[in-house]
């Protein structure tokens, strides 16, 4: 198959698909969070698609995650993340991912948002 490229994301971590593909896909890769580790994902100028491949965790609004870190007893439940869960963050949205006791592994895709024909807001 000429032009075929196979990449082991477990070994490499992330790749730039722009070398091979046209379209909005700007980056793909596997991300790992250790137990209890947090990562904020912000859709500022780019959209995100996440797919949990292993482990578990929680997706929360940044404000709720901050309160949970300061006062765990008053924590509001976020969206549970388990293997097979998909999360899409459209422009302007944010979430904080917190890994569960076994950690969290997820496939992360970055998607460029084309500007409108008027040159203003995307979409």
matplotlib code that plots the C-alpha trace (Angstrom):
import matplotlib.pyplot as plt

x = [0.0, 2.0, 1.7, 0.4, 1.8, 1.2, 2.1, 2.1, 0.6, 1.4, 5.1, 5.1, 2.5, 1.3, 1.6, 0.9, -1.5, -1.1, 1.8, -0.5, -4.1, -6.0, -8.8, -9.3, -7.3, -4.3, -3.0, -3.7, -2.2, -2.6, -2.5, -2.0, -2.8, -1.5, -4.0, -5.3, -3.5, -5.5, -5.3, -7.2, -8.4, -9.5, -11.0, -9.5, -9.3, -9.3, -11.8, -11.0, -12.3, -11.3, -12.0, -11.2, -9.2, -8.3, -8.8, -11.4, -11.8, -14.0, -14.6, -15.6, -16.0, -12.8, -14.6, -16.0, -12.6, -11.0, -13.7, -13.2, -9.5, -10.0, -13.0, -13.4, -16.4, -18.3, -17.4, -20.0, -20.1, -18.8, -19.2, -17.7, -15.1, -14.7, -13.3, -15.4, -16.5, -16.2, -16.0, -16.2, -15.2, -16.5, -15.0, -15.0, -15.5, -13.2, -13.0, -10.7, -9.9, -9.1, -7.7, -9.3, -7.4, -6.1, -5.1, -6.7, -5.6, -7.4, -7.0, -6.9, -7.7, -7.3, -9.5, -9.0, -12.1, -12.3, -13.1, -16.3, -16.3, -16.8, -13.4, -15.1, -16.2, -15.6, -18.5]
y = [0.0, 3.0, 6.1, 4.1, 5.1, 3.1, 4.8, 3.1, 5.8, 3.9, 4.2, 7.6, 9.4, 12.0, 12.7, 15.6, 14.2, 17.3, 15.7, 13.1, 14.3, 17.4, 18.6, 19.9, 17.3, 19.0, 16.5, 13.1, 11.1, 9.0, 10.9, 9.3, 10.7, 9.0, 8.3, 11.6, 13.7, 16.5, 18.1, 21.1, 21.0, 24.3, 24.7, 28.1, 28.4, 24.7, 21.9, 18.7, 15.2, 12.7, 9.0, 7.0, 3.9, 2.7, 3.5, 5.9, 9.4, 12.5, 15.5, 18.6, 22.3, 24.1, 25.9, 22.6, 20.9, 23.7, 23.5, 19.7, 20.1, 22.6, 20.9, 17.3, 16.8, 19.5, 18.2, 18.2, 15.1, 15.7, 13.4, 9.9, 8.8, 5.1, 3.0, 3.8, 7.3, 10.1, 13.8, 16.6, 20.1, 22.7, 26.2, 28.2, 25.2, 23.9, 20.9, 19.4, 15.7, 14.0, 10.4, 7.7, 5.2, 3.2, 6.3, 7.5, 6.9, 8.7, 9.3, 13.0, 14.6, 18.4, 19.9, 23.2, 25.3, 27.1, 30.8, 31.9, 33.5, 36.9, 36.5, 36.8, 34.2, 30.5, 28.4]
z = [0.0, -1.2, 1.0, 4.0, 7.3, 10.5, 13.8, 17.2, 19.4, 22.6, 21.7, 20.1, 22.1, 19.6, 15.9, 13.5, 10.9, 8.8, 7.0, 5.5, 5.8, 4.6, 6.7, 10.3, 12.1, 13.7, 16.2, 17.6, 20.4, 23.5, 26.8, 30.2, 33.6, 36.8, 39.6, 41.0, 38.3, 36.7, 33.3, 32.0, 28.4, 26.9, 23.5, 22.7, 18.9, 18.5, 19.3, 21.1, 20.9, 23.7, 23.8, 27.0, 26.1, 29.7, 33.3, 34.7, 36.0, 36.0, 33.7, 35.5, 34.9, 36.0, 38.9, 40.2, 40.0, 41.9, 44.7, 44.8, 45.2, 48.1, 49.8, 48.7, 51.0, 49.0, 45.6, 42.9, 40.7, 37.2, 34.2, 35.0, 32.5, 31.8, 29.0, 25.9, 26.9, 24.4, 25.2, 22.6, 23.6, 21.1, 20.9, 24.1, 26.4, 29.1, 31.3, 33.9, 33.7, 36.9, 36.8, 39.0, 41.2, 38.2, 36.2, 32.9, 29.3, 26.4, 22.7, 22.1, 18.7, 18.0, 15.4, 13.7, 13.2, 9.9, 9.9, 8.4, 4.9, 6.5, 8.3, 11.7, 14.1, 13.3, 12.0]

ax = plt.figure().add_subplot(projection="3d")
ax.plot(x, y, z, "-o")
ax.set_aspect("equal")
plt.show()
